Structures are given as C-alpha cells and as structure tokens.
Amino acid sequence: MRTFVVFVLGATLALAAGAFVPSTSQVKYAEKEFLHKQEDLLLLFRHLYEKDWNPQLVAYAKNFHFKESAELFQHEPTVQWAKKLWSYYEHGLLPKGEVFSVYDEVHREQAVALFRVLYHAKDWETFYKVAAWARYYVNEGMFVYALTVAVTHRPDLAGFALPAPYEISPYHFINAEVIQKAQQYKMQGYYGMKKVDGVYTVTIPSNYTGWYMHTNAEQKISYFTEDIGLNSYYYYLHTDYPFWLGGEQFGLSKDRRGELYLYEHQQILARYYLERLSNDLGHVPEFSWWSPIPTGYYPDLQYYNGHSFPARDNYYHVDQESNYREIRQVVDYEKRLRDVIDQGFFVLPDGKKVNLSTPESVDVLGNLIQANPDSYEHRFYKYVAMFARIIMGASIEPVEPYQVIPSALEHYESAMRDPVFYQIYKRIVGYYHQFKEHLPEYTHDELYYPGVKVDGVVVDKLQTYFDRFDVDITNAIDIEPEPYVPGKYDGFGEIEYKPDPVVIKARTVRLNHKPFTYKISLTAEKVDKAAVRVFIGPKYDEYGGQYTLNENRENFYELDYFVQELTAGKNVITRTSVNFNGYVKDRTSFYELYRSVMAGYTGAERYQLDMSEAHCGFPNRLMLPKGKKGGMPFQLFVIVSPYKAPQVSQYTGFDPVLSCGVGSGARYMDTYAFGYPFDRPIDETVFYGVPNAFFQDVVVFHKSEGDL
C-alpha cells in the first residue's frame, strides 16, 4: 500500500539551464500512472550517499540479477552496453564514496556505459530496475550523472521532474561550514532544533566565500558567480548537450549545437561583464600559460568523503612540471584552431576539405572546439576547455586513479564559482569572435525591415535588490536507515516513503529584481509577421568612457526575443519581465514537489505540467545586472526584423508543454544567427541608419533591504 505524509516544508529555489525555453503558456495535468512513476523517480535521489536508506530500494537492487537479466541481454541495442557495464562492475567500478568527475576518462567511460543501459532500457520497469541496482552498487556521483542525462534524453520521460541539483548534492553548492553545522545538529540529537509539523527543522545562515577571508577583488561578485541557480543552469546546459554525446540517434546536431555552444558561453561572458561593471571591476582579465595566474580561488566546499575542493592561491604558477604535458597539448590545440579559422578550412584524414568560411560554418567550428561526436575531426582538435580547466583548477595528482580530488572547475555544478572559469571561456569565445571577424559586415539590406520604423521604447524603473531564500540541504546528513529484511520486499511493487525526521535548510541572499515592463512603439506599412530581439548592454566602460558600438557589440546580453504579428499603422508592443522568453522561475523544493505529486496521486488536487520550471532556462531573477543606489547606466537595443521561418517549424516532434525539445531540430523561432545583429563586425554608418532598430538609455537602481 502506498503511504505518505502531506506537508509543506520549504521555499522554492532557483534553478535552470539552457536558454531556449519553449514559449508556450499551455498547461496539462498528470495522470495517476505518471505520478506513480514520478514519485518513484524522486526517491532515487533522496539521501544519495546512503545506499540502505530505503529497504524497498535495496530489495529492488538485490532482487535484480543484472547479469542474468533477459531484459538487458536479449534486447538490442542494450546488449553491448549491458555487457560493457557488467565488465566494469566485475573488474572494478569507481568505488562508492569516491569523487566522480566526467573529466576523468575512466570515470566518463563507466558513466557512459551506465547511461546507455538506462537510455536503451526497453520499458519503464527495466529502466527503474537498472536505476535501483545502480543506486546501490554504483558510485553516487556517477549514478546521479548517468541517470540525469538518461532522464533528460529519453523521449518517454519528457515532463518528469528531478530534484534540483543543489538538493541532490549540496556539497557542490553550499559552503563547508554550513554543511558542518548541519551534521553537528544531527550528531547532537537535533539539540536546539524546533519541531514543525512533527519534524525537527532548522535554518542555518549561509554566505558566499568572500565573507570569510580576503583573497582578491573578484570576491565582490561572488553573490553572482556562486549563485545556485546560475550554477544549476550551467549544469543542465551540459546535460542537454554533453560533450561526449551525439550522433544521428540523439539528433543534437539538428539543434545547431556547435553554434549554441559558442553563443551560450558568449552570453554568459556578456552577462558576467555587466555584473563586473556594476561592481567597478571592468574587463575579464586575460591569462598566459607561462605567467602566474593572479586570480586565486578558495572554494570553501567539501566533498562527502571529507576531502576539500582544491584551492588555488593568487599568482598560481600553472607552468609547473606536473602540467607541462597538458599545457603543451592545449597550446597545440589552440594554435590549430586559430590557424584553421584564419585559413577558412581544415582537412580531414582522407584529404577532404571542410569549409570554415561561410556564416553557417560557425556550427562546424563550435563542434570542433567542443570536440563532440558531431564534429568532423576528433584527432587533431580535442578538448581545449577540459584541459584548461584541469590545469587551472590546481587539483593534486592522485596516488590511485580512483582517488581523484577534482577542483571546482572540473564539475559543471561548481565551475562558474571560480573566476578563472570566465577567463578560460573568454579565450575560447575569442575563437568565436575571430571566426566572425572573417565574415562580412551586415549590409543595409540585411539589417533593414522595409516599411517598419521603431518610434520609441519606454521602460519601467529598473530596480534590483537582494532577497533571502532557503535551500534544503537535508541530503547532506545521514539519517537512520530502515533495516533491510530479506524476503520482505521480493516483488517490484510500489515504494513506501517515510518522510525524514529532520529538515535542514541553508539561508542566504541572492540577487533579484522587481518585475518591469517595456513598451515598443512602432509603425508598420502593412500587416506582417516580425521577429523582435531586445538586448541590454553597457553604455560606458569601467573608466567612464563611452563605448563605440563595434567594440561594445560582444557585451550585449539578449534580454528577450519573440515573434510578433504587426498590424498596419501604429503598433504598441508591451512585454512584462515575468513573460520574457528564455527564463524560468524558482525551482520547487523536494518536499513541496513530493507533496504535490502525492496530492495529485490521491486526487486531492491536480498535478500541473508546464514549462515554468524547465531545466532549459536562465533564472529570471538574474536577467538584470545589479544596479547602484544612485543608478547604473546601461542601454537597451531593440531590433524588429522580418520573420524568417525555420526549416522545421518550432515545436515539431515534441510537446512544448513537457519538453525542451533537445535534439528535435525544432527549438528555435527563426533562422537568424544566434546573437544577430551583434554577432558580426559592425559598420556604424549602416547600423545606425536602419529605422527598425532603436537604442534606449536605461538606468538600473539597487535598493538595500531596508529601503524596500
């Protein structure tokens, strides 16, 4: 019998990833069978580091005889991957309790084998048996990684929600002293904790790493770089498009994945630069492999097994003997990339030339830089970003291959915390700009929309502030497991969930902004369909000098984009920030999500399915850079362009209420280059001469808590 307790225990939290969220406002409601599966899926992620936490999950694992499973070894294409995974299991998987890193080749090969078995499982029952088996026998980090990617990409699991990554493994997001206090509460028998609805509950004040010690000026924006929503966004961007996943079966190349890879990182840098300007930091520093790295980082994170994340001192000497080989590799890869960009082609081993001189070639370049399976070439151009992260993270050479201690840069969950992350990707995005510099500037005809004139843009007062939020870190402590009794749970029925006796939350502050509206007034000569893009960018550099447009183009962050039906005559387009495309709201906490699932299962309420908390969106509260008390000047840029329908109509082949459409080739609203019209060098005499584009000065104010 399925039993549960319904109670509400937490605030909603920030999450996201990707930047192209389906712009549907439709809602669907889950059926009972869906909710049954949703509950069982959620429980796989609870108390990740306790394999004996739930006796029924233990029974699933022990009663599933992997090697003798007909579902795996008599079902193509699962067979080959099941054999490979079992071979790893017999000869030594990454042990439980050790640290998993997808950047370690051995770890990655094992995780890919598990992913493939999960992905190719013939039905839900087989999928869940394998997942329960893996939860018990496979390394915790590897299990979560493979399962997350499998759920993301299996078409039959569209619409299923996973717990937020910072709730699954708080160790990658929450400072060590907060985790330590949480564990002390548990070890001291919940002393000093109050009971809420019969559950011991406490909230521990948390902060960012900059509060504890002074290392360098970069700490001024640790509230942004260490934001759990921002880091979750980047983690899910990777799970959508893993650098090791591709090919015809997954269809990621249909999504312009190479171009998307470069553009997403360019936009991250642009958004980061706006935050730097608000804190008087200026340009992202350059670095050299042969000079000390001025920017240190003390992550203040600790793994479950007790090892601390490696720290990097200021003026870290990267060119030391242990790094010589990796540095030589990166330098070679970088030179090859620069050379092929400048020459406009590269040659495959069979002598065939691949063109790199057309606008569409940006997709080829992105695949080449990421070195993903959809790239033409895998031998001569490899993982520039991977080796750069390993070198710059200052991790220590392990004694044994299964005893690695990766740096924050070597995890997608924590990479954006380190300021050097942005320096590495400034180098990589530089190849993107180098490629674009070889393309011709947009002509007047390519920018002009005949018969359309933007008359003006009016924007509400823009105001940022810091608010408080709570994140559930209960997964960071061990609870008393219920003993497993052999024979008690021999079948594969419903799993009984008993709520935890304790809930521990970490409370910190995060950047947010008040909702705002902008209005575009324009005149159109005829009824037509238009594509509208809105960017926010700097007005002045860090020295107070006004930017020229061409040197400033890479600093514009795409704030909104949409398709608009125009009427003949005057048009007023009103957009409210809560409805901008590409953003998602805070993620529902585990307890509230579980409560909603169970309420839907019993019929007490309807469980709603929509994309408001999709994993493929940027946190909506981070769309604006932090202002200043007296105001921080920026500028909006609006361009209205003729609509160019994509080859495959948007939302074709997937349900936009349930899915982000990864691998569908139908995610995008039009065929313009990502970042148009700032993606190419600008002829200002042409750019300022088109009436369908408009610049509007804006000011962002920041209010303290006491002023709100």
CORSUL-V987555 format. One line per field, one symbol per residue. ss: DSSP state (~ for helix, > for strand, _ for the rest). burial: 1 if it has 24 or more other ideal C-beta (glycine too) atoms within 12 Angstrom, else 0. A space follows every 10 residues. Layout:
ss: ???
burial: ???
This chain:
ss: __________ __>_______ _______>>_ _~~~~~~~~~ ~~~~______ ____~~~~~~ ~~~__~~~_~ ~~~____~~~ ~~~~~~~~~~ ~_________ ____~~~~~~ ~~~~~~~~~~ ___~~~~~~~ ~~~~~~~__~ ~~~~~~~~~~ ~~~_~~~___ ____~~~~_~ ~~___~~~~~ ~~~~~~~___ ___>>>__>> >>>>>___~~ ~_____~~~~ ~~~~~__~~~ ~~~~~~~~~~ __________ _~~~~_~~~~ ~~~~~~~~~~ ~~~~~~~~__ __________ __>___>___ _>_____>__ _>___>____ ~~~~~~~~~~ ~~~~~~~~~~ ~~~_>>>___ __>>>___~~ ~~~~~~~~~~ __________ ___~~~~~~~ ~~________ _______~~~ ____~~~__~ ~~~~~~~~~~ ~~~~~~~___ ___~~~~___ _>>>>>>>>_ _>>>>>>>>> >>_~~~____ __________ __________ _>>>>>>>>> >>>___>>>> >>>>___>>> >>>>>>>>_> _____>__~~ ~~~~~_>>>> >>>>>>__>> >>>>>>~~~_ __>>__>__~ ~~~~~~~~~~ ~~_____>>_ _______>>~ ~~_____>__ _>>>>>>>>> >>________ __________ __________ __________ ___~~~~___ __>>>>>>>> >>>_~~~_
burial: 0001000111 1111111111 1111000001 0001111111 1111111111 1111111111 1111010010 1110000100 1101110110 0011010111 1111011111 1111111111 1101011111 1111111111 1111111111 1111001111 1111111111 1111110111 1110110001 0010000011 1111011111 0000110111 1111111111 1111111111 1111110001 1111111111 1111111111 1111111110 1101001010 0011111111 1111000111 1100010100 0010011011 1011011101 1000010000 0001010010 1111111111 1111111000 1111111111 1111100000 0111111111 1111111111 1111111111 1111110110 1100011010 0111001010 0111111011 1111111010 0100000010 0101101011 1111111111 1111010111 0101000101 1111111110 0000001011 0111111111 1111010000 1010101001 1111111111 1111111111 1000001111 1111111111 1111111000 0111111111 1110010001 1001011111 1111111111 0111111111 1100001001 1111110111 11100000
